[in-house]
Each structure stands twice: as C-alpha cells, then as structure tokens.
Amino acid sequence: MMFEHDDPILELTDDQCWKLLEKTRHGRIVLTAAGETDIFPINYLVHDGVLLMRSAPGTKLAEITINENVVFETDGIGSDEAWSVVVKGTARVLQSGAEIAEAESLGLKTWVPTLKDFYIEVKPERISGRHFILGEQPERF
C-alpha cells in the first residue's frame, strides 16, 4: 500500500501530493475561455515546483492566452488502492530562449509523433489530493 491508513479515504499533504506528481507523467489539463471549458489529456513533468507540458499550436495555447487559470489532475489506480491529485494554478507559454532551452534540456517527450514546439508552465497556487483504499460498499445497519 502506498499510504497506510485505516479510513477508506486519506486527505494527502502537500508533500505527499508532490511526490505523486513527481513520479507520474500523465494527467489532464482543464482550460476555460469564452464560457467554454475543455479538458485535454497531456503528459508532463515536474521541475522546480512547476509542471511543464508541451503543445502544438491550437486550442490549448489559444485558451491559455485568453485565461491563464487552469486545473490539472492526475491519478493512479491499482488492484486495492487509488489516488488523485488536483492542482489549481496559472499557466503560461514559455517565451524566452533561456526558458525554452532549460525546458528542452529536461527531456520531456511527446506522446505522439507530432511537433510540439511550445512549452507550457503551470505554476501551482493550490494543491490537494486523496488516497483511496478500494473495496466493496459496507452493509447498512
């Protein structure tokens, strides 16, 4: 078991959330612009307290330009346990040559064989997570 606890649900500390974020490479980013909310599966990595992602031109980049507020969620599930971490923060597209060069040096690969020349940085403002012990619903008395 990843975390030991007796109750079926454990509220994770910030440190526990960061450890899960650091060892996971996939999640979903939620963006909202012009009254529309979109969710995209994306791979990422953690570096210096931020999340880094890559993108091609399109909806994600356009929506971040309109509204920098984002939600990111990642999770994992096993045979007897599961967990979920949610990050609320602000996103920006890296602009300077130095920032882009540093991001490229981290080796963030894309999932699909397409050009994704833009790097997105998500700076967390709030982080929360839960760990679940899986099992059947208990009997009602």
GROMACS elastic network, one bead per residue, 0.5 to 0.9 nm:
[ bonds ]
;  ai    aj funct       b0    kb
    1     4     6  0.64380   500
    1    80     6  0.80075   500
    1    81     6  0.71369   500
    1   133     6  0.87101   500
    2    81     6  0.79705   500
    2   131     6  0.85627   500
    3    10     6  0.84104   500
    3   131     6  0.74138   500
    4    10     6  0.89218   500
    5     8     6  0.76037   500
    5     9     6  0.80853   500
    5    10     6  0.69200   500
    5   133     6  0.84789   500
    6     9     6  0.83843   500
    6    10     6  0.86687   500
    6   133     6  0.86686   500
    7    10     6  0.68350   500
    7   132     6  0.85791   500
    7   133     6  0.78490   500
    8   131     6  0.81413   500
    8   132     6  0.55734   500
    8   134     6  0.72054   500
    8   135     6  0.84360   500
    9   130     6  0.66003   500
    9   131     6  0.57400   500
    9   133     6  0.65474   500
   10   129     6  0.84530   500
   10   130     6  0.54564   500
   10   131     6  0.50774   500
   10   132     6  0.64901   500
   10   133     6  0.86102   500
   11   128     6  0.77914   500
   11   129     6  0.60744   500
   11   131     6  0.66459   500
   12    15     6  0.79810   500
   12    16     6  0.57927   500
   12    17     6  0.62451   500
   12    85     6  0.85886   500
   12   128     6  0.68013   500
   12   129     6  0.50584   500
   12   130     6  0.52475   500
   12   131     6  0.68150   500
   13    16     6  0.51520   500
   13    17     6  0.62213   500
   13    18     6  0.86673   500
   13   127     6  0.89114   500
   13   128     6  0.74266   500
   13   129     6  0.74100   500
   13   130     6  0.88304   500
   14    17     6  0.50329   500
   14    18     6  0.61834   500
   14    19     6  0.86924   500
   14   127     6  0.65764   500
   14   128     6  0.68091   500
   14   129     6  0.79652   500
   15    18     6  0.51208   500
   15    19     6  0.62705   500
   15    20     6  0.87887   500
   16    19     6  0.51610   500
   16    20     6  0.64430   500
   16    21     6  0.87242   500
   16   129     6  0.81669   500
   17    20     6  0.52370   500
   17    21     6  0.61932   500
   17    22     6  0.86320   500
   17    84     6  0.85926   500
   17    85     6  0.61615   500
   17    86     6  0.85719   500
   17   127     6  0.73261   500
   17   128     6  0.67721   500
   17   129     6  0.58941   500
   17   130     6  0.83965   500
   18    22     6  0.59808   500
   18    23     6  0.86710   500
   18    46     6  0.86747   500
   18    49     6  0.86129   500
   18    85     6  0.87198   500
   18   127     6  0.86077   500
   19    22     6  0.51557   500
   19    23     6  0.64586   500
   19    24     6  0.87954   500
   20    23     6  0.53995   500
   20    24     6  0.62182   500
   20    74     6  0.87542   500
   20    75     6  0.85155   500
   20    83     6  0.87994   500
   20    84     6  0.88262   500
   20    85     6  0.77204   500
   21    24     6  0.53599   500
   21    25     6  0.77170   500
   21    45     6  0.79639   500
   21    46     6  0.69360   500
   21    51     6  0.87361   500
   21    74     6  0.74840   500
   21    75     6  0.88971   500
   21    85     6  0.75056   500
   22    25     6  0.77698   500
   22    45     6  0.68543   500
   22    46     6  0.55323   500
   22    47     6  0.83843   500
   23    45     6  0.84764   500
   23    46     6  0.86239   500
   24    27     6  0.82213   500
   24    43     6  0.88828   500
   24    44     6  0.81897   500
   24    45     6  0.77086   500
   24    46     6  0.89860   500
   24    74     6  0.77189   500
   24    75     6  0.82528   500
   24    76     6  0.84732   500
   25    42     6  0.85009   500
   25    43     6  0.53760   500
   25    44     6  0.52588   500
   25    45     6  0.59470   500
   25    46     6  0.86924   500
   25    74     6  0.85845   500
   26    41     6  0.73289   500
   26    42     6  0.57683   500
   26    44     6  0.59618   500
   26    45     6  0.83513   500
   26    73     6  0.89556   500
   26    74     6  0.65533   500
   26    75     6  0.84306   500
   27    40     6  0.83630   500
   27    41     6  0.57612   500
   27    42     6  0.55390   500
   27    43     6  0.62141   500
   27    44     6  0.75288   500
   27    72     6  0.69791   500
   27    73     6  0.55593   500
   27    75     6  0.71357   500
   28    39     6  0.63395   500
   28    40     6  0.53097   500
   28    42     6  0.56415   500
   28    43     6  0.81628   500
   28    71     6  0.82906   500
   28    72     6  0.56297   500
   28    73     6  0.53178   500
   28    74     6  0.64318   500
   29    38     6  0.82044   500
   29    39     6  0.55591   500
   29    40     6  0.53723   500
   29    41     6  0.65640   500
   29    42     6  0.69139   500
   29    60     6  0.89912   500
   29    70     6  0.69551   500
   29    71     6  0.58426   500
   29    73     6  0.65810   500
   29    74     6  0.89805   500
   30    37     6  0.69602   500
   30    38     6  0.56652   500
   30    40     6  0.65995   500
   30    70     6  0.57156   500
   30    71     6  0.50343   500
   30    72     6  0.61091   500
   30    73     6  0.82495   500
   31    36     6  0.82872   500
   31    37     6  0.56768   500
   31    38     6  0.53144   500
   31    39     6  0.63756   500
   31    40     6  0.83837   500
   31    60     6  0.73789   500
   31    63     6  0.64484   500
   31    64     6  0.70402   500
   31    67     6  0.76525   500
   31    68     6  0.82147   500
   31    69     6  0.72710   500
   31    70     6  0.53455   500
   31    71     6  0.70063   500
   32    35     6  0.65858   500
   32    36     6  0.54869   500
   32    38     6  0.62625   500
   32    39     6  0.88336   500
   32    63     6  0.65983   500
   32    64     6  0.81801   500
   32    66     6  0.84526   500
   32    67     6  0.66248   500
   32    68     6  0.87379   500
   32    69     6  0.77781   500
   32    70     6  0.74767   500
   33    36     6  0.54279   500
   33    37     6  0.66111   500
   33    38     6  0.85311   500
   33    62     6  0.86817   500
   33    63     6  0.54967   500
   33    64     6  0.80107   500
   33    66     6  0.61007   500
   33    67     6  0.59280   500
   34    37     6  0.84741   500
   34    63     6  0.85905   500
   34    66     6  0.80758   500
   34    67     6  0.87779   500
   38    59     6  0.89120   500
   38    60     6  0.85891   500
   38    63     6  0.89860   500
   40    60     6  0.80870   500
   42    53     6  0.72492   500
   42    54     6  0.82100   500
   42    55     6  0.87805   500
   42   110     6  0.87790   500
   42   111     6  0.81192   500
   43    52     6  0.87086   500
   43    53     6  0.63998   500
   43    54     6  0.78279   500
   43   108     6  0.83632   500
   43   109     6  0.82118   500
   43   110     6  0.71105   500
   43   111     6  0.69971   500
   44    51     6  0.64967   500
   44    52     6  0.54579   500
   44    54     6  0.75383   500
   44   108     6  0.70269   500
   44   109     6  0.86106   500
   44   110     6  0.88800   500
   45    50     6  0.84330   500
   45    51     6  0.57306   500
   45    52     6  0.54246   500
   45    53     6  0.69161   500
   45   106     6  0.86467   500
   45   108     6  0.68222   500
   46    49     6  0.66184   500
   46    50     6  0.57466   500
   46    52     6  0.62638   500
   47    50     6  0.55398   500
   47    51     6  0.64000   500
   47    52     6  0.71563   500
   47   103     6  0.89086   500
   47   106     6  0.84128   500
   48    51     6  0.84360   500
   49   123     6  0.74405   500
   49   124     6  0.77719   500
   50   121     6  0.65341   500
   50   122     6  0.57041   500
   50   123     6  0.50171   500
   50   124     6  0.65503   500
   51   120     6  0.80872   500
   51   121     6  0.56894   500
   51   122     6  0.50244   500
   51   123     6  0.67257   500
   51   124     6  0.79717   500
   52   103     6  0.77045   500
   52   108     6  0.81348   500
   52   119     6  0.67513   500
   52   120     6  0.56792   500
   52   122     6  0.64586   500
   53   108     6  0.76056   500
   53   110     6  0.88689   500
   53   118     6  0.83542   500
   53   119     6  0.56464   500
   53   120     6  0.50423   500
   53   121     6  0.65393   500
   53   122     6  0.81877   500
   54   108     6  0.77047   500
   54   109     6  0.81896   500
   54   110     6  0.70609   500
   54   116     6  0.57488   500
   54   117     6  0.68834   500
   54   118     6  0.55567   500
   54   120     6  0.59531   500
   54   121     6  0.88885   500
   55    58     6  0.81675   500
   55    60     6  0.74305   500
   55    61     6  0.73882   500
   55   110     6  0.85640   500
   55   115     6  0.81098   500
   55   117     6  0.64405   500
   55   118     6  0.51854   500
   55   119     6  0.63130   500
   55   120     6  0.72456   500
   56    60     6  0.83542   500
   56    61     6  0.78399   500
   56   114     6  0.80429   500
   56   115     6  0.63296   500
   56   117     6  0.60006   500
   56   118     6  0.61583   500
   56   119     6  0.89098   500
   57    60     6  0.76171   500
   57    61     6  0.61564   500
   57    62     6  0.78906   500
   57   116     6  0.77193   500
   57   117     6  0.81894   500
   57   118     6  0.75337   500
   58    61     6  0.57354   500
   58    62     6  0.61970   500
   58    63     6  0.86750   500
   59    62     6  0.50954   500
   59    63     6  0.59672   500
   59    64     6  0.85248   500
   60    63     6  0.53159   500
   60    64     6  0.62120   500
   60    65     6  0.86776   500
   61    64     6  0.52248   500
   61    65     6  0.62763   500
   61    66     6  0.88257   500
   61    92     6  0.87380   500
   61    93     6  0.74896   500
   61   118     6  0.84385   500
   61   120     6  0.82745   500
   62    65     6  0.51899   500
   62    66     6  0.64876   500
   62    67     6  0.88073   500
   63    66     6  0.50513   500
   63    67     6  0.59933   500
   63    68     6  0.77867   500
   64    67     6  0.50903   500
   64    69     6  0.76079   500
   64    70     6  0.80488   500
   64    90     6  0.87707   500
   64    91     6  0.64694   500
   64    92     6  0.66250   500
   64    93     6  0.78556   500
   64   120     6  0.89264   500
   65    68     6  0.64467   500
   65    91     6  0.88080   500
   65    92     6  0.75349   500
   65    93     6  0.81929   500
   67    70     6  0.79487   500
   67    90     6  0.86486   500
   67    91     6  0.85103   500
   68    89     6  0.81503   500
   68    90     6  0.50766   500
   68    91     6  0.50113   500
   68    92     6  0.65392   500
   69    88     6  0.75706   500
   69    89     6  0.58414   500
   69    91     6  0.64250   500
   70    87     6  0.82631   500
   70    88     6  0.59760   500
   70    89     6  0.55831   500
   70    90     6  0.57042   500
   70    91     6  0.65061   500
   70   122     6  0.78679   500
   71    86     6  0.69998   500
   71    87     6  0.56698   500
   71    89     6  0.64644   500
   71    90     6  0.83369   500
   72    85     6  0.82644   500
   72    86     6  0.57209   500
   72    87     6  0.50253   500
   72    88     6  0.64431   500
   72    89     6  0.82401   500
   72   122     6  0.85661   500
   73    84     6  0.71500   500
   73    85     6  0.57000   500
   73    87     6  0.63019   500
   73    88     6  0.88276   500
   74    83     6  0.85228   500
   74    84     6  0.58897   500
   74    85     6  0.55059   500
   74    86     6  0.67428   500
   74    87     6  0.87844   500
   75    82     6  0.74102   500
   75    83     6  0.54320   500
   75    85     6  0.61757   500
   75    86     6  0.87420   500
   76    81     6  0.84790   500
   76    82     6  0.55160   500
   76    83     6  0.54171   500
   76    84     6  0.66445   500
   77    80     6  0.80150   500
   77    81     6  0.60708   500
   77    83     6  0.65239   500
   77    84     6  0.88474   500
   78    81     6  0.52553   500
   78    82     6  0.59140   500
   78   134     6  0.87800   500
   79    82     6  0.82243   500
   79   134     6  0.77269   500
   80   132     6  0.85316   500
   80   133     6  0.61093   500
   80   135     6  0.71904   500
   81   131     6  0.73562   500
   81   132     6  0.55145   500
   81   134     6  0.51370   500
   81   135     6  0.86670   500
   82   130     6  0.84896   500
   82   131     6  0.58902   500
   82   132     6  0.50675   500
   82   133     6  0.66655   500
   82   134     6  0.70371   500
   83   129     6  0.72701   500
   83   130     6  0.55722   500
   83   132     6  0.58195   500
   83   133     6  0.88296   500
   84   128     6  0.84118   500
   84   129     6  0.54245   500
   84   130     6  0.55027   500
   84   131     6  0.66439   500
   84   132     6  0.86011   500
   85   127     6  0.72405   500
   85   128     6  0.57205   500
   85   130     6  0.66445   500
   85   131     6  0.88532   500
   86   126     6  0.82367   500
   86   127     6  0.57572   500
   86   128     6  0.53687   500
   86   129     6  0.60837   500
   87   122     6  0.89023   500
   87   123     6  0.89111   500
   87   124     6  0.60002   500
   87   125     6  0.74713   500
   87   126     6  0.58689   500
   87   128     6  0.66544   500
   87   129     6  0.87231   500
   88   122     6  0.87389   500
   88   123     6  0.83553   500
   88   124     6  0.57713   500
   88   125     6  0.57994   500
   88   126     6  0.51539   500
   88   127     6  0.63286   500
   88   128     6  0.87712   500
   89   122     6  0.63762   500
   89   123     6  0.54422   500
   89   126     6  0.65741   500
   89   127     6  0.86239   500
   90   121     6  0.81832   500
   90   122     6  0.55618   500
   90   123     6  0.53651   500
   90   124     6  0.66970   500
   90   125     6  0.74505   500
   91   120     6  0.65908   500
   91   121     6  0.54687   500
   91   123     6  0.62711   500
   91   124     6  0.87784   500
   92    95     6  0.87801   500
   92   119     6  0.84835   500
   92   120     6  0.56487   500
   92   121     6  0.54625   500
   92   122     6  0.67126   500
   92   123     6  0.84558   500
   93   118     6  0.68737   500
   93   119     6  0.57676   500
   93   121     6  0.62863   500
   93   122     6  0.89853   500
   94    97     6  0.85163   500
   94    99     6  0.63082   500
   94   100     6  0.62755   500
   94   103     6  0.88066   500
   94   118     6  0.72700   500
   94   119     6  0.56122   500
   94   120     6  0.60607   500
   94   121     6  0.67793   500
   95    98     6  0.85863   500
   95    99     6  0.69745   500
   95   100     6  0.69774   500
   95   118     6  0.87822   500
   95   119     6  0.85361   500
   96    99     6  0.53045   500
   96   100     6  0.62946   500
   96   101     6  0.85803   500
   97   100     6  0.51798   500
   97   101     6  0.59996   500
   97   102     6  0.85608   500
   98   101     6  0.50987   500
   98   102     6  0.61480   500
   98   103     6  0.85988   500
   99   102     6  0.51791   500
   99   103     6  0.61794   500
   99   104     6  0.86156   500
  100   103     6  0.50242   500
  100   104     6  0.60704   500
  100   105     6  0.85839   500
  100   118     6  0.83535   500
  100   119     6  0.70773   500
  101   104     6  0.50807   500
  101   105     6  0.62281   500
  101   106     6  0.89948   500
  102   105     6  0.51255   500
  102   106     6  0.68030   500
  103   106     6  0.54566   500
  103   107     6  0.76330   500
  103   108     6  0.77166   500
  103   119     6  0.73616   500
  104   107     6  0.59139   500
  104   108     6  0.69824   500
  104   119     6  0.87050   500
  105   108     6  0.81998   500
  109   112     6  0.89275   500
  110   113     6  0.69832   500
  110   114     6  0.76221   500
  110   115     6  0.83602   500
  110   116     6  0.72544   500
  111   114     6  0.84553   500
  112   115     6  0.87615   500
  113   116     6  0.89989   500
  116   119     6  0.79986   500
  124   127     6  0.68402   500
  135   138     6  0.86378   500
  137   140     6  0.89708   500
